[in-house]
């Protein structure tokens, strides 16, 4: 679906509620709304909104970075090796779909991403803001939508809890993957190498 929003056409702005904050967005029109609503097969109507540079983002309560609609950051990165390490501990293997990363990295050691503070992929520069704390949504089968309420979350809790000094941030949630903010926009493609700038 391609959505064209003309700045000259009076498309309405609306507010979206994200973590008890109202974030402005420009409605992308009825065609996009119809497509999303039909795809989700819900009983309600859904709208697609676009954030624009003249709108005010929210500040994340822990790391202070500007965030718009995502929970914690626009990019979540996970390595294949970390997933493989987890799967050695599970009876029923998890997939990358259980964790919904934006970027999947291969060719590194398990949990190497935990120490990558600043990286470059393609022409994009990314800065690590915090670890990704995991919740019960990881127990939803991405193929069937059936929730297990136990795995892989319980296994992650057995070995991926935060340092005691960070309990005020992560509480009892296990950490798996890393959140990044975009410091320099650009283009990245499948197969691009990942360069560690600082670690």
C-alpha positions in Angstrom: 0.0 0.0 0.0 1.4 3.4 -1.0 0.0 6.3 1.0 0.5 9.8 -0.5 -0.1 12.7 1.9 0.0 16.1 0.3 0.9 19.0 2.6 -1.4 21.2 0.5 -4.4 19.0 1.1 -6.2 19.7 4.4 -5.8 16.3 6.0 -6.7 16.5 9.7 -4.3 16.2 12.6 -5.2 14.0 15.5 -3.8 13.0 18.9 -2.7 9.4 19.6 -2.4 8.2 23.2 1.0 6.6 23.9 1.9 5.8 27.5 -0.5 8.3 28.9 0.9 11.1 26.6 -1.0 12.7 23.6 1.2 12.6 20.5 0.1 14.5 17.4 -0.1 12.8 14.0 -1.4 13.7 10.6 -4.2 11.3 9.4 -3.1 9.5 6.2 -6.7 9.3 4.8 -9.5 6.9 4.3 -7.8 4.5 1.8 -5.1 3.7 4.4 -7.6 3.4 7.1 -9.8 1.0 5.1 -6.8 -1.2 4.2 -5.5 -1.5 7.9 -9.0 -2.1 9.2 -9.7 -4.8 6.7 -6.3 -6.4 7.3 -6.8 -6.5 11.1 -10.4 -7.8 10.6 -11.4 -5.9 13.7 -14.8 -4.6 14.9 -13.4 -1.0 15.0 -12.0 1.4 12.5 -8.2 2.0 12.6 -6.4 5.1 11.3 -2.8 5.5 10.1 -1.0 8.7 11.2 2.2 10.2 10.2 4.5 12.2 12.5 6.0 15.4 11.0 9.0 17.3 11.9 7.1 20.3 13.2 5.2 18.2 15.7 6.3 17.7 19.3 7.6 14.2 20.3 7.6 12.9 23.8 10.7 12.4 25.9 11.3 8.8 27.2 11.0 8.7 31.0 14.2 6.6 31.4 16.7 7.6 28.7 15.4 11.1 27.8 15.6 10.5 24.0 12.9 11.9 21.8 10.4 9.1 21.0 7.1 9.4 19.0 4.9 6.2 18.7 7.2 3.3 19.8 7.3 2.2 23.4 11.0 2.9 24.0 12.8 3.6 20.8 12.3 3.4 17.0 14.9 0.6 16.4 15.2 -2.7 18.2 18.2 -4.9 17.3 18.7 -8.6 18.0 21.4 -11.0 16.9 20.8 -14.4 15.5 23.4 -15.8 17.9 21.4 -14.5 20.9 18.3 -16.3 19.7 20.3 -19.5 19.0 21.7 -19.3 22.6 18.1 -19.0 23.9 17.0 -21.9 21.8 19.6 -24.2 23.3 17.6 -23.8 26.6 14.1 -24.3 25.2 12.2 -27.5 24.4 10.1 -25.7 21.8 12.3 -23.3 19.8 11.4 -19.6 19.7 11.6 -17.7 16.4 12.7 -14.1 15.7 9.0 -13.4 15.3 8.5 -13.9 19.1 10.7 -10.8 19.6 9.8 -8.5 16.7 13.2 -6.8 16.1 13.6 -4.1 13.4 17.1 -5.3 12.6 18.5 -8.8 12.9 22.3 -9.1 12.9 24.3 -12.3 12.1 28.0 -13.2 12.3 28.6 -12.1 15.9 28.7 -13.9 19.3 25.6 -14.3 21.4 24.7 -11.0 23.2 27.5 -9.1 21.6 24.8 -6.4 20.9 24.6 -5.7 24.6 27.9 -3.8 24.4 27.5 -2.0 21.1 27.0 1.6 22.2 27.3 3.2 18.7 27.1 1.4 15.4 26.9 2.2 11.7 24.9 0.1 9.2 24.9 1.3 5.6 24.9 5.1 5.9 22.8 5.1 9.2 24.4 5.8 12.5 22.6 4.3 15.5 23.2 4.9 19.2 22.1 2.4 21.9 19.7 3.8 24.4 18.8 0.8 26.6 18.2 -2.9 26.7 14.8 -4.3 25.5 12.9 -5.6 28.5 10.6 -8.5 27.6 7.0 -9.0 28.5 4.3 -11.7 28.1 3.9 -10.8 24.4 7.0 -12.9 23.7 4.9 -16.0 24.6 2.5 -15.3 21.7 3.0 -17.7 18.8 3.6 -15.3 15.9 2.1 -17.8 13.4 -1.1 -18.7 15.3 -1.6 -15.8 17.7 -2.0 -18.3 20.6 -0.5 -17.2 23.9 1.4 -19.6 26.0 2.0 -17.2 29.0 5.2 -19.1 29.9 7.9 -19.7 27.3 10.3 -18.3 26.2 9.8 -15.6 28.9 10.4 -17.9 31.9 13.6 -19.3 30.4 14.8 -15.7 29.7 14.1 -14.8 33.4 16.4 -17.6 34.4 19.5 -16.0 32.9 18.8 -12.6 31.4 17.8 -10.4 34.3 19.4 -6.9 34.7 22.1 -5.9 37.1 20.7 -5.1 40.5 21.6 -1.4 40.0 19.2 -1.3 37.1 16.2 -2.9 38.8 14.5 0.5 39.1 14.4 0.6 35.2 13.7 -3.0 34.2 12.2 -4.5 37.4 11.8 -8.3 37.0 11.6 -8.3 33.2 14.4 -10.2 31.3 16.5 -8.4 28.8 16.8 -9.6 25.2 17.8 -7.3 22.3 18.8 -3.6 22.4 17.0 -0.4 21.6 18.7 2.2 19.4 17.9 5.7 18.3 18.8 7.1 14.9 21.6 9.7 15.2 22.2 10.0 11.5 19.6 9.0 8.9 20.5 7.2 5.8 19.9 3.9 3.9 20.5 0.4 5.2 20.0 -2.8 3.3 19.9 -6.5 4.0 23.5 -7.8 4.0 25.1 -4.5 5.1 28.0 -4.9 7.5 27.6 -3.6 11.1 30.4 -1.3 12.2 31.0 -0.8 15.9 31.9 2.8 16.4 32.1 2.7 20.2 31.6 -0.2 22.6 
